């Protein structure tokens, strides 16, 4: 993974951690750096780092971003060619492998904040395997998904849309 990819990924995670249900924007990161740490970098510099136009950053910037994202400063460099972050040891548990796989989904679905948030919660659960098996059990019972959805989300339709907004949107589409 490159430095640029890591920085973009950290903005996604930080947005979830701050309950934004979306990635933080670069401008929000710059403002939060100033607010949280009393120091900042420019949005243009952050953009250059995230686009790969600047493949390296200064030591000061690395320390600042590492403190902000709560990662070790050595994380904020390109990984060597062929580097695999996953443990390849046979000591790795099935739970760890599931969590790593699910975290890949968090990144893959970063533009769908509800799905990426659900995947992040799943990977963060102490018993990920049990959660997946429970989901399988729910899916096996006809109608249970809809029953649970309506019980847990009474103001939303089965596809996740809010019913009042969905009706208003449908009316607007019908009007000439």
ZIJO-V551281 format. One record per residue. PHI is phi in whole degrees, 0 to 359 (none if undefined). D_FIRST is the distance of its C-alpha to the first C-alpha in Angstrom with 1 decimal. Layout:
((PHI	D_FIRST) (PHI	D_FIRST))
//
This chain:
((none	0.0) (274	3.8) (303	6.8) (301	8.2) (297	6.2) (296	6.7) (295	10.2) (295	11.0) (297	10.2) (296	12.3) (294	15.0) (297	15.3) (297	15.8) (297	18.1) (298	20.1) (294	20.7) (296	21.7) (267	24.1) (58	25.6) (274	25.0) (59	24.0) (192	21.5) (295	18.6) (291	20.0) (281	20.6) (299	19.6) (297	23.4) (295	23.6) (297	20.9) (300	22.9) (295	26.1) (293	24.8) (303	23.7) (297	27.2) (292	28.9) (282	27.1) (242	26.7) (76	29.3) (220	26.9) (205	24.5) (232	22.7) (280	23.5) (295	22.0) (296	21.8) (295	19.7) (299	17.3) (298	17.3) (297	16.6) (294	13.6) (288	12.2) (275	13.2) (90	11.8) (298	15.5) (244	15.1) (282	12.1) (224	13.7) (233	15.8) (288	19.0) (301	19.5) (298	21.6) (295	19.1) (301	16.4) (296	19.2) (295	20.3) (293	17.1) (297	16.5) (296	20.1) (296	19.8) (275	16.9) (58	18.2) (235	15.2) (288	15.5) (305	15.1) (291	13.0) (292	10.2) (272	10.1) (218	8.8) (295	6.1) (284	5.5) (297	8.3) (307	8.8) (83	9.5) (292	8.2) (243	8.9) (288	8.9) (285	12.1) (290	15.4) (252	17.1) (289	20.3) (293	23.3) (284	23.9) (296	21.3) (275	23.3) (299	23.4) (298	23.0) (297	19.6) (296	18.4) (298	19.8) (299	18.2) (296	14.7) (296	15.6) (293	17.1) (298	14.2) (298	12.4) (293	15.6) (301	15.6) (292	12.6) (298	14.3) (254	17.6) (299	16.7) (275	19.5) (248	22.0) (300	22.4) (291	24.9) (291	22.9) (295	19.7) (294	22.0) (295	23.8) (294	20.7) (296	19.6) (295	23.2) (297	23.3) (294	20.3) (277	21.9) (287	25.2) (295	26.5) (233	27.7) (303	25.1) (301	26.9) (298	30.2) (297	29.0) (294	27.9) (294	31.2) (295	33.1) (301	31.6) (301	32.7) (298	36.2) (297	36.4) (293	35.5) (285	38.3) (266	41.0) (304	42.2) (82	42.2) (292	40.5) (301	37.3) (295	39.6) (299	41.8) (296	39.0) (301	37.4) (292	40.8) (288	41.5) (277	38.2) (227	37.9) (296	41.5) (262	40.9) (237	38.2) (281	38.7) (297	37.1) (271	34.4) (99	33.4) (281	35.4) (287	37.9) (300	41.4) (293	43.0) (295	40.2) (296	40.0) (295	43.8) (297	43.8) (296	41.1) (295	43.1) (298	46.2) (296	44.6) (290	43.5) (282	47.1) (288	48.7) (288	49.7))
//
